[in-house]
Amino acid sequence: MAKRWIADPSATFARRLGRSAAELGNTSQGKTCPDIWELSNGDIAVVGTDMTEVFADRLPDDVSIGTNERLVVIPRNMAVAAKPELPDA
């Protein structure tokens, strides 16, 4: 049986993956979201628009959102910019 993953609240922000929202032209507010960060434990933190309620009735059959989870959306160009920095395995 696989071990259940639990987010580590003691992890810290280690480095941005990809480029900032300002660099990509996804914000006019300077330091506002969206963003993608690697945490000190290797996990990934994503800052985006909370779309949990919007997508709740359209989730694929094998997708569920826990009571302590949120579905966030980020711009495609931000995910593409982070891709080279994500490990393959």
C-alpha positions as MATLAB code, in Angstrom:
seq = 'MAKRWIADPSATFARRLGRSAAELGNTSQGKTCPDIWELSNGDIAVVGTDMTEVFADRLPDDVSIGTNERLVVIPRNMAVAAKPELPDA';
ca = [
       0.000    0.000    0.000;
       1.304    3.444   -0.934;
       2.081    5.939    1.779;
      -0.342    8.872    1.887;
       1.328   12.172    1.008;
       0.948   14.972    3.548;
       2.126   18.533    2.935;
       4.962   19.559    5.254;
       4.107   22.884    6.927;
       7.724   23.360    8.026;
       9.036   23.500    4.424;
      10.329   26.840    3.198;
      10.432   28.456   -0.238;
      13.662   27.381   -1.958;
      13.456   28.730   -5.511;
      11.049   29.969   -8.151;
      10.483   27.556  -11.029;
      10.335   29.275  -14.372;
       9.798   33.015  -14.521;
       7.739   35.421  -12.435;
       4.259   36.575  -13.439;
       5.696   40.037  -14.137;
       8.397   38.641  -16.450;
       5.760   36.648  -18.367;
       3.337   39.567  -18.641;
       0.695   37.788  -16.536;
       0.238   40.623  -14.048;
       0.328   44.374  -13.894;
       0.603   44.363  -10.098;
       4.316   43.565   -9.789;
       4.602   40.919   -7.082;
       1.104   39.402   -7.322;
       0.335   35.816   -8.293;
       0.465   33.445  -10.113;
       3.706   31.669   -9.260;
       5.375   28.244   -9.016;
       7.955   27.458   -6.317;
      10.045   24.491   -5.251;
      10.002   24.047   -1.492;
      12.959   23.060    0.675;
      11.708   19.455    0.818;
      11.326   19.193   -2.976;
       7.544   19.624   -3.048;
       6.027   22.217   -5.386;
       3.892   25.185   -4.304;
       1.561   26.765   -6.876;
      -0.052   30.178   -6.432;
      -2.998   30.719   -8.733;
      -6.646   31.654   -8.959;
      -8.888   29.475   -6.780;
     -11.289   27.815   -9.220;
     -12.424   24.984   -6.927;
     -16.113   25.869   -6.990;
     -16.116   26.725  -10.702;
     -14.729   23.333  -11.748;
     -16.306   21.189   -8.984;
     -19.135   19.820  -11.145;
     -16.861   19.287  -14.178;
     -14.092   17.166  -12.681;
     -13.114   13.977  -14.512;
     -14.386   10.794  -12.847;
     -10.992    9.950  -11.356;
     -10.368   13.420   -9.874;
     -11.521   14.615   -6.470;
     -10.738   17.651   -4.346;
     -10.351   17.069   -0.623;
     -11.859   19.403    1.936;
      -8.376   20.787    2.661;
      -7.495   21.184   -1.057;
      -8.148   23.806   -3.715;
      -7.990   23.621   -7.504;
      -5.889   26.536   -8.709;
      -5.391   27.693  -12.270;
      -2.215   29.299  -13.594;
      -1.437   30.605  -17.081;
      -0.134   28.026  -19.553;
       2.951   30.115  -20.321;
       3.930   29.945  -16.648;
       3.786   26.125  -16.589;
       5.744   25.966  -19.858;
       8.400   28.316  -18.436;
       8.774   26.067  -15.361;
       8.943   22.795  -17.310;
      12.727   22.810  -17.941;
      13.321   23.088  -14.190;
      11.033   20.171  -13.227;
      12.671   16.764  -12.870;
      11.698   14.020  -15.319;
      11.312   11.472  -12.542;
];
